[in-house]
Amino acid sequence: METTVVWFRDDIRITDNPTLADAVEASDVVVPVYIFDSREYGETRYGTEKRGPHRTRFRRESVHDLRTSLQERGGSLFVRQGRPEVILPELADRTDAEAVYAQTKPAVEELKRERSVRDALPERVSFERRWTHTQYHLTDLPTPYDRIDDTFTPWRKEVERDSTVRDPVSTPDTVRTPDLEPGEIPAQSDLGVGEPPSDDRAVLPFEGGESAGKRRLEEYVWAGDHLREYKGTRNELLGANYSSKFSPWLAAGCLSPRWIHAEVQRYEDDRVANEDTYWLVFELLWRDFFQFQFLKHGVDFFTPTGIRNEDKEWDRDREAFRRWKEGTTGVPFVDANMRELNRTGYMSNRGRQNVASFLADALGIDWRWGAAYFESRLIDYDVASNWGNWAYQAGVGNDSRDGYFDVLSQAERYDSEAAYVTTWLPELEGLSPTFAHRPWRMSDREQTEYGIELGVDYPRPMLDIEARYRELRNT
């Protein structure tokens, strides 16, 4: 009787999961296992948490949902806590498994773990990898990954012209598993992580799991019919439906990008196909691009000079970095976004670009500190998307431009009435939009009239930001 261990990683789903589907087809019995690896809950080299409270909660909920889905198909999910290179060989030995099937990821640490598992398995046990987390499959790229263009647009055009997205694979009807101790899903405290705060201002509750991810797609695409206006609303800042917000479920692998692509196609066939519907697929292409770029460049993405080997000098001012991450810079648009991130684990794409530019361009602080802080706080953290976008914004990544975001003009454009800023900075409520975005322009008399004292009720800016942008414009 053929037995296969299935190691779930960032593919916590049963729909369009080639790792699970292939193992079930090839075996009489499968041993589905998720491992809480303590190394994923420690500190980064930058002194930040690797996986903070919000993402830990989401991951635990996702594992619970996967267990329920497998139980509904007659099987179980075995949960363990420890090192995969120790646990997986033990499981394979105990169950007389012939193979271990696992998702493969392009990031440095993920590949290192994978190699450790492969090397620790007995010779009789094969290690089978599956590429499961991009819209376009790795082997379907028109140009091999190690020779793809480092600029997005030429790569996108080539892929759209010369490749196609595969159909999702079938979901197994039944999953036969052995009689083993199922194991408890560890509590946050067991992982050394605190409980996340709750906040009524959060755009969504972001419940973990494939079931919740599918409900979100149903609500956004079908019930709410928001896909037809996606491109026009995606730069907004408040509310549940200005963007799809599929990213947490994509990052944990609760939703497959191919399955989302198929749903977009179904929507276009049934309702409308326009620039807005295409733009969601376009955003999935950006996500793909960074996955393949990480496969190509690897560790170079984590160096100060990036994949372009740009000779930049980065400041390492810990006090300035503290003010940035706590949202006390005195620049409201930056502070509002950082406070939303800290409270909810989420920030809009527009916000991410602006706070990254403020740290790297306006303050000149090592961009890797910001990327590592996002790793600890974002509920939708994905290593390639996060580090790739940070390197891009810092001018050391996949773009030839050396541009910056003027957070003041961005705030006035995308938050013209200061509704977003005052939602997250209630101490500025009642100010005119001009003063809400540039409170340092208030005179002493105006501060008295509005009942807000800079340096007491809200921080004075940590730098003359208007002068800094004049300087950047002239360089």
Buried (B, 14 or more C-beta within 10 A) or exposed (E): EEBBBBBBBBBBBBBBBBBBBBBBEBBEBBBBBBBBBBEBBEEBEBEBBBBBBBBBBBBBBBBBBBBEBBBEBEBBBBBBBEBBBBBBBEBBEEBEBBBBBBBBBBBBEBBEBBEBBBEBBEEEBEBBBBBBBBBBBBEBBEBEBEEBBBEBEEBBEBBBEEBEBBEBBEBBEEBBBBEEEBBEBBEBEBBEBEEBEEEEEBBBEBBBBBBBBBEBBEBBBBEEEBBBBBBEEBBBBBEBBBBBBBBBBBBBBBBBBBBBBBBBBEBBEEBEBBEBBBBBBBBBBEBBBBBBBBBBBBEBBBBBBBBBEBEBEBEEBEEBBEBBBEBBBBBBBBBBBBBBBBBBBBBBEBBBBBBBBBBBBBBBBBBBBBBBBBBBBBBBBBBBBBBBBBBBBBBBBBBEEEEBBBBBEBBBEBBEEBEBBBBBBEBBEEBEBEBBBBBBEBEEEBBEEBEBEBEEEBBEBBBEBBEBBEEBEEE
